[in-house]
């Protein structure tokens, strides 16, 4: 692997390492651990789905998707925190918007719905998103809907 190829996955590796460290840290709270678990699963899914791609295209895709996944989750958590004290219907609408964005913006069109929707189908998930998500499109979808 050349220096250019390893640097090309800098964002992906940084997000993955941060999530792995959060998961291993015994003093992390439940919410941070749950978010880290989702990020690791989503990044591993992304990496496995791109394994057939040419290395330069793959590295770029991994970095772009990792970046936007982090932005998407940060925006989601910010919106959830900002709706504290508002009616439950407001929070439900925000959750629905983000879950829907992750589901209607697939990257790979994976047919294994059980696998890709395991976070959506599981109760009590802090990050109830589809694994097969084009995170850049989902982020843009949410931003446009919130204008």
N, C-alpha and C positions, 0 to 999 in steps of 0.2 A: 504494500500500500504506500503510495507516495504521500509526501507532506500535504499536497493539495487535497488529496482524497481524504486524509484524516481530518484536516481543517474543515473540509466541506461538511462533515457531520458534527461540527462543533456545537451547534444549537441542540441537535438531537441528543448528543452525549451529555451535554450540560443539564438538560431537562431530566433525562433518565437518571443521571447520577444524583441530582437533587432529590428526586422522588425516592430512589433507593436509600439514600441517607435518612430521609424522613421516616421511611418504613422501618429502618433498623434502630432508630433512636428511641430508647425506652421511655424518654420523658415527653415524647410527642403526644398530643391529645388525640382522641378518637377521630375527630374531623380531619385533622391533617394526615393521619394514617390512612383514612378512607380515600382521601383525595390522591395521596401518593400511590395507593394500590391501583386506582383507576388509571392514573398516568402511566404506570409501569405496564399494565395490561394493554392499554391503547397503543403505547409505543412498541411493545413487543408484537402486537397484531400488525401494526403498520410495517414494521421491519420484515415480518414474515411474508406479508403480502407483496412487498417490493423486492423480494429476494431474486426475482427473475429479471429485474430491470438492469440496464447498463449502469455501471457504478457511478458515473457522473450524474446521470439523471436521477438515480436512486438517492444519492447523497443530497442533492438539491431538494428533492421531494421530502425526504426525511426532515431536513432542517426547516423547510417552509411549514410543513404540517405540524411539527413539534412547536414551533413558535406560535402558530395560530391556535393550537390546542390550548397552550398555556394562557393566551390572551382570552380565549373563549371562556375557560374556566374562571379566570380572574374576573371577567366582566359578569359572569353568572353569580359568583359569590358576592360581588359588590352590589349587584341589583337585589339579591336576596337580603343582604344586610340593610340596604336602604329602604326596603319595604317593611321593616320592623315597625310594629305599631299600627300598620294599616290593616284593613280587612283581609281575611284569609283569601278572598277572591283575587286580590291583587297579587299575592304571593303565588297562588295557583296559576294565574295567567302568565307570570314570569317563568315559572317552572315549565309550563306547557310550551311557551315560546322557545325556550332553549332545548328542551327535549325534542320538539318538533324539528327545529333547525338541524339538530344532529341526525335525525332520521331521514329527512328529505334531501339531504346533501351528501349522498354516498360517494365514496371515492373509488371503490372497487366493485360495487354492485354484487356483493357477496350474497349467495343464496342461503347460507347457513344462518337462518334467522335466530335460532336459539343461541348461537355463539355471539353474534354481533349485538343482540339485544339483551344480553344477560344483565346489564346494569339497568336497563329500562324496565325489565320484567321483575326485578328483585325489589321488594319493598324496603323502605328505609335507606335507600342509597342517597348519599349526598351529591353524587355525580351520576344522575340517571340518564346517561347518554349512550348513543349507539357507537360501537367500536368502528364500524365502517362509515366513517365520516370524513368528508373533505372539510377539514377544520377552517381553512381559509374561506370557503364558500359559506359555511355555517356562521362564521363570525360576521361576514358581510350581510348575511340574511338577517341576523339579529340586529345589527346596527341599522339596517334599512327599516326594519319593523319598528324600531324604537325612535325613529326620527320624529 
